[in-house]
């Protein structure tokens, strides 16, 4: 059970994503083998938009859980899924001895019509958490946003929804990626005042290429602090130097978080175990 790991301070975990093609599964297993040598407390596996990669998510989570003997956390989204589809994934996870999920609403699929979006069975992640708690004995995590979810009217509204996830049965949270620790510290303080008292893992993504700023970062809604912007500008013409500087930035960010008693460090690996290894050797 992941929650018991929080007795150590802080936990270390990784996120990986399933391959786009079936023929790339062997490479995904190799990536997991390399990450396993770093001895994480758990590894999470993402879920394609609308459940497009759900079977691969289950396959990778099963490999983590049953072959590597590391706690697996399978992402489960509901924005494009009916209750029956969620039930099918639940049964697949149970059959593979995976009983930890990260319950997410998920991003709206590009081909989803307004009618489909507005008539979906699960409006919010908290609704699916209720559903899971009623029908399974799964351990459930939820997502949180130090700079608030981009669809929320305010941080106050976002925190109210976060409290609903906790009340519905979430046992811990994992944050969206962020690059300025002050945002997280302010968020943690406000969350505590709302009565949110379950562990919060901090999501860290090393920025090692300029392209990441225009893709992953912009999609996450996370702000780019001046120190990071300056770093990217300084090394924009030198990929090798930017790679080193990005890893160093992540290491310094994590060390500061550890000094400020965070519950966990969750590294968004982008399926690059070499980067994760460089960070881990500097933070343990």
C-alpha positions as CSV (number, residue, x, y, z in Angstrom):
1,X,0.0,0.0,0.0
2,X,1.6,3.3,-1.1
3,X,0.2,5.3,1.7
4,X,2.4,3.4,4.2
5,X,5.5,4.5,2.3
6,X,4.9,8.1,3.4
7,X,6.3,7.1,6.8
8,X,9.6,7.6,5.1
9,X,10.4,11.2,4.1
10,X,10.0,11.8,1.3
11,X,8.9,9.0,-1.1
12,X,10.5,8.7,-4.5
13,X,8.4,7.7,-7.5
14,X,8.4,7.9,-11.3
15,X,5.9,8.4,-14.0
16,X,6.1,6.6,-17.4
17,X,3.8,6.5,-20.4
18,X,2.7,3.6,-22.6
19,X,4.2,3.3,-26.1
20,X,2.2,4.4,-29.1
21,X,2.8,1.2,-31.0
22,X,2.4,-2.5,-29.9
23,X,5.9,-3.3,-31.2
24,X,7.4,-0.8,-28.7
25,X,6.3,-2.7,-25.6
26,X,9.7,-4.5,-25.2
27,X,11.4,-1.1,-25.1
28,X,8.9,0.1,-22.5
29,X,9.7,-3.0,-20.4
30,X,13.5,-2.2,-20.8
31,X,12.8,1.3,-19.6
32,X,11.0,0.0,-16.5
33,X,13.9,-2.4,-15.8
34,X,16.3,0.5,-15.7
35,X,14.0,2.6,-13.5
36,X,13.6,-0.3,-11.1
37,X,17.4,-0.2,-10.4
38,X,16.8,3.2,-8.8
39,X,14.5,1.6,-6.2
40,X,11.5,3.8,-6.4
41,X,8.6,3.4,-3.9
42,X,6.2,3.3,-6.8
43,X,5.9,3.8,-10.5
44,X,2.8,5.3,-12.2
45,X,1.7,4.6,-15.7
46,X,-0.3,7.2,-17.7
47,X,-3.5,6.5,-19.6
48,X,-4.2,7.7,-23.1
49,X,-6.9,10.3,-23.9
50,X,-10.3,8.7,-23.7
51,X,-8.7,5.4,-22.7
52,X,-6.9,5.0,-26.0
53,X,-4.0,3.1,-24.4
54,X,-5.8,1.5,-21.4
55,X,-4.7,-2.1,-22.3
56,X,-1.0,-1.0,-22.5
57,X,-1.4,0.9,-19.2
58,X,-2.6,-2.4,-17.6
59,X,0.3,-4.4,-19.3
60,X,2.9,-2.0,-18.0
61,X,1.3,-1.7,-14.5
62,X,1.2,-5.5,-14.3
63,X,4.9,-5.8,-15.3
64,X,5.8,-3.2,-12.6
65,X,3.7,-5.0,-10.0
66,X,4.2,-8.6,-10.7
67,X,7.6,-8.9,-12.4
68,X,9.5,-6.0,-10.9
69,X,7.8,-6.3,-7.5
70,X,7.4,-2.5,-7.3
71,X,4.1,-0.9,-6.4
72,X,2.3,0.1,-9.6
73,X,-0.1,3.1,-9.8
74,X,-2.3,2.9,-12.9
75,X,-3.8,6.1,-14.2
76,X,-7.5,5.9,-14.9
77,X,-9.3,8.7,-16.6
78,X,-13.1,9.1,-17.0
79,X,-13.7,12.1,-19.4
80,X,-14.2,9.8,-22.4
81,X,-15.3,6.7,-20.6
82,X,-18.8,5.4,-19.6
83,X,-19.2,3.6,-16.3
84,X,-19.2,0.3,-18.2
85,X,-15.8,1.1,-19.7
86,X,-14.4,2.1,-16.4
87,X,-15.7,-1.2,-15.0
88,X,-14.0,-3.1,-17.8
89,X,-10.6,-1.5,-16.9
90,X,-11.2,-2.2,-13.2
91,X,-11.7,-5.8,-13.9
92,X,-8.5,-5.9,-16.0
93,X,-6.5,-4.3,-13.2
94,X,-7.9,-6.7,-10.7
95,X,-7.0,-9.7,-12.9
96,X,-3.4,-8.4,-13.0
97,X,-3.1,-7.8,-9.2
98,X,-3.0,-4.0,-9.6
99,X,-5.0,-2.3,-6.9
100,X,-3.6,1.3,-6.9
101,X,-5.0,3.9,-9.3
102,X,-4.6,7.6,-9.9
103,X,-8.1,8.7,-10.6
104,X,-8.3,11.6,-13.1
105,X,-10.9,13.3,-15.1
106,X,-8.4,13.6,-18.0
107,X,-8.1,15.9,-21.0
108,X,-11.0,16.1,-23.3
109,X,-10.2,14.1,-26.5
110,X,-9.9,16.3,-29.6
111,X,-12.7,14.4,-31.4
112,X,-15.2,14.7,-28.5
113,X,-18.2,16.8,-29.3
114,X,-19.7,19.3,-26.9
115,X,-22.8,17.1,-26.6
116,X,-20.6,14.1,-25.6
117,X,-18.5,16.2,-23.2
118,X,-21.6,17.7,-21.5
119,X,-23.4,14.4,-21.1
120,X,-20.5,12.3,-19.8
121,X,-21.3,10.0,-16.9
122,X,-18.4,11.2,-14.7
123,X,-18.3,15.0,-14.6
124,X,-15.3,15.2,-12.2
125,X,-12.6,12.9,-10.9
126,X,-14.3,13.0,-7.5
127,X,-17.3,11.3,-9.1
128,X,-15.2,8.4,-10.3
129,X,-13.4,8.2,-6.9
130,X,-16.9,7.7,-5.3
131,X,-17.6,5.1,-7.9
132,X,-14.4,3.2,-7.3
133,X,-14.8,3.4,-3.5
134,X,-18.3,1.9,-3.7
135,X,-17.2,-1.0,-6.0
136,X,-13.6,-1.8,-5.3
137,X,-11.0,-2.0,-2.5
138,X,-8.6,0.0,-4.6
139,X,-6.2,2.5,-3.1
140,X,-6.9,5.8,-4.8
141,X,-4.7,8.8,-5.5
142,X,-5.8,12.1,-7.0
143,X,-4.2,15.0,-8.9
144,X,-3.8,18.5,-7.6
145,X,-2.6,21.8,-9.1
146,X,-0.2,24.1,-7.2
147,X,-1.1,26.9,-9.7
148,X,-4.7,25.8,-10.0
149,X,-6.4,23.8,-12.8
150,X,-6.7,26.0,-15.9
151,X,-10.5,25.4,-16.0
152,X,-11.0,26.6,-12.4
153,X,-12.4,30.0,-11.7
154,X,-10.1,30.5,-8.8
155,X,-7.7,28.8,-6.4
156,X,-10.4,28.8,-3.8
157,X,-12.7,26.8,-6.2
158,X,-9.9,24.5,-7.1
159,X,-9.2,23.7,-3.5
160,X,-12.9,23.1,-2.8
161,X,-12.8,20.4,-5.6
162,X,-9.6,19.0,-4.1
163,X,-11.3,18.6,-0.7
164,X,-14.1,16.7,-2.5
165,X,-11.6,14.2,-3.8
166,X,-10.2,13.7,-0.3
167,X,-13.7,13.3,1.1
168,X,-14.6,10.9,-1.7
169,X,-11.7,8.6,-0.7
170,X,-8.5,9.8,-2.2
171,X,-5.6,8.6,0.0
172,X,-2.9,10.9,-1.4
173,X,-2.3,13.5,-4.1
174,X,0.3,14.0,-6.9
175,X,0.8,17.5,-8.2
176,X,0.9,18.8,-11.7
177,X,4.5,19.7,-12.6
178,X,5.7,23.1,-11.4
179,X,9.0,24.9,-11.6
180,X,8.8,27.5,-8.8
181,X,8.6,25.9,-5.3
182,X,7.1,28.9,-3.8
183,X,3.9,28.1,-5.7
184,X,3.8,24.7,-4.0
185,X,4.5,26.0,-0.5
186,X,1.7,28.5,-0.8
187,X,-0.6,25.8,-2.2
188,X,0.3,23.4,0.6
189,X,-0.5,26.0,3.2
190,X,-3.9,26.9,1.7
191,X,-4.8,23.2,1.3
192,X,-4.0,22.6,4.9
193,X,-6.4,25.4,5.9
194,X,-9.1,23.7,3.8
195,X,-8.7,20.5,5.9
196,X,-6.7,18.7,3.2
197,X,-4.4,16.5,5.3
198,X,-3.4,13.5,3.1
199,X,0.1,13.3,1.7
200,X,1.0,15.3,-1.4
201,X,3.7,14.2,-3.8
202,X,5.4,16.9,-5.7
203,X,5.6,16.4,-9.5
204,X,8.9,17.4,-11.0
205,X,9.8,17.4,-14.7
206,X,13.4,18.0,-15.8
207,X,13.4,20.4,-18.8
208,X,16.3,19.2,-20.9
209,X,15.2,20.5,-24.4
210,X,13.8,23.8,-25.5
211,X,11.0,22.0,-27.3
212,X,9.5,20.9,-23.9
213,X,8.6,24.4,-23.1
214,X,6.5,24.7,-26.2
215,X,4.7,21.3,-25.7
216,X,4.5,19.6,-22.4
217,X,4.9,22.7,-20.3
218,X,2.3,24.8,-22.2
219,X,-0.2,21.9,-22.0
220,X,0.3,21.7,-18.3
221,X,-0.5,25.3,-17.7
222,X,2.5,25.7,-15.4
223,X,4.3,29.0,-15.4
224,X,7.9,29.4,-16.3
225,X,9.9,31.4,-13.8
226,X,12.6,33.8,-14.8
227,X,15.4,31.6,-13.7
228,X,14.2,28.8,-16.0
229,X,13.5,31.2,-18.9
230,X,17.0,32.6,-18.5
231,X,18.5,29.1,-18.5
232,X,16.7,28.2,-21.7
233,X,17.7,31.4,-23.4
234,X,21.3,31.0,-22.3
235,X,21.7,27.5,-23.7
236,X,19.2,27.5,-26.5
237,X,22.0,27.0,-29.1
238,X,23.7,24.3,-27.1
239,X,21.6,21.2,-26.6
240,X,24.2,19.5,-24.5
241,X,24.6,22.4,-22.1
242,X,20.8,22.8,-21.8
243,X,20.5,19.1,-21.0
244,X,23.0,19.5,-18.1
245,X,21.4,22.8,-16.9
246,X,17.9,21.3,-17.0
247,X,18.9,18.3,-14.8
248,X,20.8,20.6,-12.4
249,X,17.6,22.8,-12.2
250,X,15.5,19.8,-11.3
251,X,18.1,18.6,-8.7
252,X,18.2,22.0,-7.0
253,X,14.4,22.2,-7.0
254,X,14.1,18.7,-5.4
255,X,16.7,19.4,-2.8
256,X,14.8,22.6,-1.7
257,X,11.6,20.6,-1.5
258,X,13.3,17.9,0.6
259,X,14.6,20.6,3.0
260,X,11.0,21.8,3.3
261,X,9.6,18.4,4.4
262,X,7.6,17.4,1.3
263,X,5.8,14.1,1.4
264,X,7.1,12.8,-1.8
265,X,9.1,13.5,-5.0
266,X,7.4,12.2,-8.2
267,X,9.6,12.5,-11.3
268,X,8.0,12.8,-14.7
269,X,10.6,10.8,-16.5
270,X,9.3,11.1,-20.1
271,X,10.5,7.5,-20.4
272,X,14.1,8.6,-20.1
273,X,15.7,6.5,-17.3
274,X,19.2,8.0,-17.8
275,X,17.8,11.4,-16.8
276,X,16.0,9.9,-13.7
277,X,19.3,8.2,-12.8
278,X,21.3,11.4,-12.9
279,X,18.8,13.1,-10.7
280,X,18.4,10.3,-8.2
281,X,22.2,9.9,-7.6
282,X,22.3,13.6,-6.6
283,X,19.3,13.7,-4.3
284,X,19.6,10.6,-2.1
